[in-house]
Amino acid sequence: QVQLVESGGGLVQPGGSLRLSCIASGSISSMSFMGWYRQAPGKQRELVAGINSVDSTNYADSVKGRFTISRDNAKNTVSLQMDSLKPEDTAAYYCNAIQYMDGTLYPYWGQGTQVTVSS
């Protein structure tokens, strides 16, 4: 069982930046995928950014060019750099990891961290 703990959320003005971090209790080098999801009130959880085991990344159209995901296997950390934040980025952000082992996918989730973009 892997525990994921997010940090770095908070209140920021439009146009500002935040950096979210997700620290895993175990090695993330075995994770086939790690990503950040977000969920705003009344909306479905959506994938914001993902990175796989060979550091290939993908982003939601709404954040392309503004958000950057990265992983540091040595520190068991995946980060999300968020720049040029907009009010519509306000949501709870969740770290996700997927481990593929013996033909089975094991998903893990963090507890979430709140990001609020407001003046």
C-alpha positions as CSV (number, residue, x, y, z in Angstrom):
1,Q,0.0,0.0,0.0
2,V,1.3,3.4,-1.0
3,Q,0.3,6.6,0.8
4,L,0.3,9.8,-1.2
5,V,0.4,13.2,0.6
6,E,-0.1,16.5,-1.3
7,S,1.0,19.9,-0.2
8,G,1.4,23.4,-1.7
9,G,-2.2,24.4,-2.1
10,G,-3.5,27.8,-1.0
11,L,-5.0,31.1,-2.0
12,V,-3.4,33.0,-4.9
13,Q,-4.4,35.9,-7.0
14,P,-5.2,35.5,-10.7
15,G,-2.0,35.4,-12.7
16,G,-0.1,34.0,-9.8
17,S,1.7,30.7,-9.4
18,L,1.6,27.7,-7.1
19,R,3.6,24.5,-6.9
20,L,1.9,21.4,-5.7
21,S,3.9,18.5,-4.5
22,C,3.0,14.9,-3.9
23,I,5.2,12.7,-1.8
24,A,4.8,8.9,-1.8
25,S,5.5,6.6,1.1
26,G,7.2,4.2,-1.2
27,S,9.1,4.2,-4.4
28,I,7.4,5.8,-7.3
29,S,9.8,4.3,-9.8
30,S,7.4,1.3,-10.0
31,M,4.4,3.5,-10.8
32,S,3.4,3.3,-14.5
33,F,1.6,6.6,-14.3
34,M,1.3,9.5,-11.9
35,G,-1.0,12.4,-12.3
36,W,-2.9,15.3,-10.9
37,Y,-6.6,15.5,-10.9
38,R,-8.9,18.3,-9.8
39,Q,-12.5,18.6,-8.7
40,A,-14.4,21.8,-8.4
41,P,-17.7,22.0,-6.5
42,G,-20.5,20.4,-8.5
43,K,-18.2,19.1,-11.2
44,Q,-16.6,15.8,-12.0
45,R,-13.1,15.0,-11.2
46,E,-10.9,15.7,-14.2
47,L,-7.3,14.8,-15.2
48,V,-5.2,17.9,-15.2
49,A,-1.7,16.5,-16.0
50,G,-0.1,13.1,-16.1
51,I,3.3,11.6,-16.5
52,N,4.3,8.0,-17.2
53,S,7.3,5.9,-16.4
54,V,9.3,7.2,-19.4
55,D,8.5,10.9,-18.5
56,S,6.0,11.3,-21.3
57,T,3.4,13.9,-20.2
58,N,-0.1,14.9,-21.1
59,Y,-2.2,17.9,-20.1
60,A,-5.8,19.0,-20.2
61,D,-6.3,21.5,-22.9
62,S,-7.4,24.1,-20.3
63,V,-3.9,24.0,-18.7
64,K,-1.6,23.5,-21.6
65,G,1.2,26.1,-21.6
66,R,0.5,27.1,-18.0
67,F,1.0,23.9,-15.9
68,T,4.0,21.6,-15.9
69,I,4.2,18.2,-14.3
70,S,7.4,16.5,-13.2
71,R,8.5,13.5,-11.2
72,D,11.6,12.9,-9.2
73,N,12.0,9.2,-8.6
74,A,14.9,9.7,-6.2
75,K,12.7,11.8,-3.9
76,N,9.5,9.8,-4.6
77,T,7.8,13.0,-5.5
78,V,5.6,14.3,-8.3
79,S,5.1,18.0,-8.7
80,L,2.8,20.3,-10.5
81,Q,4.0,23.8,-11.3
82,M,1.0,26.0,-12.0
83,D,1.5,29.4,-13.6
84,S,-0.8,32.1,-14.9
85,L,-3.5,30.8,-12.6
86,K,-7.1,31.7,-13.4
87,P,-10.2,31.7,-11.2
88,E,-11.5,28.6,-13.1
89,D,-8.5,26.7,-11.8
90,T,-10.0,26.8,-8.3
91,A,-10.6,23.2,-7.1
92,A,-9.4,20.5,-4.9
93,Y,-6.3,18.9,-6.5
94,Y,-5.6,15.2,-6.0
95,C,-2.5,13.2,-6.6
96,N,-2.9,9.9,-8.3
97,A,-0.6,7.0,-8.9
98,I,-1.1,3.8,-10.8
99,Q,1.0,0.7,-10.3
100,Y,0.9,-2.1,-12.8
101,M,1.8,-5.4,-11.2
102,D,1.1,-9.0,-12.2
103,G,-1.5,-8.0,-14.7
104,T,-3.4,-5.8,-12.3
105,L,-3.7,-2.0,-12.0
106,Y,-3.5,-0.6,-8.5
107,P,-4.7,3.0,-8.2
108,Y,-3.7,5.2,-5.3
109,W,-5.0,8.6,-4.3
110,G,-4.0,11.4,-2.0
111,Q,-6.3,13.3,0.3
112,G,-6.3,16.4,-1.8
113,T,-5.1,20.0,-1.4
114,Q,-7.3,23.1,-2.1
115,V,-6.3,25.7,-4.6
116,T,-8.3,28.9,-4.7
117,V,-7.6,31.6,-7.3
118,S,-9.3,34.8,-6.3
119,S,-8.6,38.5,-6.0
